[in-house]
Amino acid sequence: MSQIDITKMSSKGQVVIPAELRRDMREGDKIVVIRNNDQIILKKADKFDKNIEEDLEVARRAENAWKEIGAGKFKRMSPDKFLKEIRSLK
């Protein structure tokens, strides 16, 4: 399941990834950084898929979803129903 947290950038451009979100990461791991409009996507380099188009499509969909949420175009549902709906999109 996705997790969300808030962090901030230092004056040197450094960003701390909250501990809960970096559970399977270790010091020295390489991270791919992708910028897509207003989004910055971090992905472990060893998990990086050579097909960047899929990652950008996910980012595009997420950006559109945030726009719809901002415009009040969303519906509430239980986490189980949400996961079932997401899995049906595959």
C-alpha positions in Angstrom: 0.0 0.0 0.0 1.2 3.5 -0.7 2.5 5.7 2.1 2.7 9.5 2.2 4.8 11.7 4.4 6.1 15.3 4.4 9.7 16.4 4.4 11.5 19.5 3.4 14.5 20.6 1.4 17.6 22.0 3.1 19.4 25.1 1.8 21.9 22.7 0.1 19.1 21.0 -1.8 19.1 17.9 0.4 15.9 16.1 1.1 15.5 13.5 3.9 13.3 10.5 3.0 11.3 9.7 6.2 12.4 6.6 8.0 9.2 4.7 7.4 9.4 5.2 3.6 13.0 4.0 3.4 12.7 0.7 5.2 14.3 -1.4 2.5 16.9 1.1 1.6 20.5 1.2 2.8 23.3 3.8 2.9 25.0 3.9 -0.5 21.9 2.7 -2.5 21.6 4.5 -5.8 18.4 6.3 -6.5 17.0 7.4 -9.9 15.4 10.8 -9.7 12.7 11.6 -12.3 11.1 15.0 -12.7 7.7 15.1 -14.4 6.1 18.6 -14.3 5.3 19.2 -10.6 6.3 15.7 -9.5 9.7 14.3 -8.5 9.8 10.5 -8.5 12.5 8.6 -6.6 13.1 4.9 -7.5 15.8 2.5 -6.4 18.2 2.1 -9.2 18.3 -1.7 -8.8 14.5 -1.8 -9.3 14.6 0.7 -12.2 12.8 -0.6 -15.2 14.5 0.2 -18.5 11.0 1.2 -19.8 10.8 4.7 -18.4 7.5 5.3 -20.2 5.6 3.2 -17.7 6.9 5.3 -14.8 6.0 8.5 -16.5 2.5 7.2 -17.3 2.0 6.5 -13.6 3.3 10.0 -12.7 0.9 11.5 -15.3 -2.0 9.6 -13.9 -1.1 10.7 -10.3 -0.8 14.3 -11.4 -4.3 14.2 -13.0 -5.7 12.6 -9.9 -4.3 15.4 -7.7 -5.9 17.9 -10.1 -9.3 16.2 -9.8 -9.0 16.0 -6.0 -8.2 19.8 -6.0 -11.3 20.4 -8.1 -13.5 18.3 -5.8 -13.9 15.5 -8.3 -13.4 12.5 -6.1 -15.3 9.8 -4.3 -14.8 8.3 -0.9 -14.4 4.6 -0.5 -13.0 2.0 1.9 -9.4 1.0 1.5 -10.4 -2.5 0.5 -12.8 -1.2 -2.2 -10.1 1.2 -3.4 -7.5 -1.6 -3.7 -10.0 -3.9 -5.5 -10.7 -1.1 -8.0 -7.0 -0.4 -8.5 -6.2 -4.0 -9.1 -9.0 -4.3 -11.6 -7.2 -1.7 -13.8 -4.3 -4.0 -14.6 
